[in-house]
Amino acid sequence: MPITGLVAALLDPRAQGRHDAGAVRHLVGWRSRPHQERDLAGLPEPLRARLPAHARRSSDPDKRGRAERWSVPGRG
């Protein structure tokens, strides 16, 4: 999925927590995306704050781990 489509969907007022969770899985998964670091750095500030915060609040250790990797450059 192109990052522009993902950003547009997440900025839609109808976006919910499940969309944030999916975005975190997509953006901070295995290094299968060629522009992963660039995409993370290029997110609008509200999303760069909202998405990892959502993952940190999760009871799922995988989601919390992804939030941790988000904040460490080169570990995404």
C-alpha positions as CSV (number, residue, x, y, z in Angstrom):
1,M,0.0,0.0,0.0
2,P,1.4,3.4,-0.9
3,I,2.1,5.5,2.2
4,T,0.0,8.4,0.8
5,G,-3.1,6.1,0.8
6,L,-2.4,4.9,4.4
7,V,-2.0,8.5,5.6
8,A,-5.2,9.6,3.9
9,A,-7.1,6.7,5.5
10,L,-5.7,7.4,9.0
11,L,-6.5,11.1,8.8
12,D,-10.1,10.3,7.8
13,P,-12.4,11.2,10.7
14,R,-13.9,7.8,10.5
15,A,-10.6,6.1,11.3
16,Q,-10.7,4.1,14.5
17,G,-8.3,2.4,16.9
18,R,-8.3,-0.8,14.8
19,H,-7.0,1.3,11.9
20,D,-4.2,2.7,14.0
21,A,-3.3,-0.9,15.2
22,G,-3.1,-2.1,11.6
23,A,-1.0,0.9,10.5
24,V,1.5,0.2,13.3
25,R,1.7,-3.5,12.2
26,H,2.2,-2.4,8.6
27,L,4.7,0.4,9.4
28,V,6.8,-1.3,12.1
29,G,6.7,-4.9,11.0
30,W,9.6,-6.8,9.5
31,R,11.8,-4.8,7.2
32,S,9.9,-5.9,4.2
33,R,9.0,-2.4,3.1
34,P,11.8,-0.7,1.1
35,H,11.1,2.8,2.4
36,Q,10.1,2.0,6.0
37,E,12.3,4.5,7.8
38,R,11.5,7.3,5.2
39,D,7.8,6.5,5.5
40,L,7.9,6.8,9.3
41,A,9.8,10.0,9.2
42,G,7.5,11.5,6.7
43,L,4.2,10.9,8.6
44,P,2.4,14.0,9.6
45,E,3.2,14.9,13.2
46,P,-0.3,14.0,14.6
47,L,0.1,10.4,13.2
48,R,3.8,10.1,14.4
49,A,2.4,10.8,17.9
50,R,-0.9,9.0,17.7
51,L,0.2,5.6,16.3
52,P,2.9,4.6,18.7
53,A,0.8,6.0,21.6
54,H,-2.0,3.6,20.5
55,A,0.4,0.7,20.4
56,R,1.9,1.5,23.9
57,R,-1.6,1.4,25.5
58,S,-2.2,-2.1,24.1
59,S,-2.3,-5.1,26.4
60,D,-0.7,-7.0,23.5
61,P,3.1,-7.4,24.0
62,D,3.7,-7.5,20.2
63,K,2.0,-4.1,19.7
64,R,3.9,-2.6,22.7
65,G,7.2,-4.0,21.2
66,R,6.4,-2.3,17.8
67,A,5.9,1.0,19.6
68,E,9.3,0.5,21.2
69,R,10.9,-0.2,17.9
70,W,9.2,2.8,16.4
71,S,11.1,5.1,18.8
72,V,14.5,3.5,18.1
73,P,16.0,4.6,14.7
74,G,17.0,1.7,12.5
75,R,15.0,-0.8,14.5
76,G,11.6,-0.4,12.8
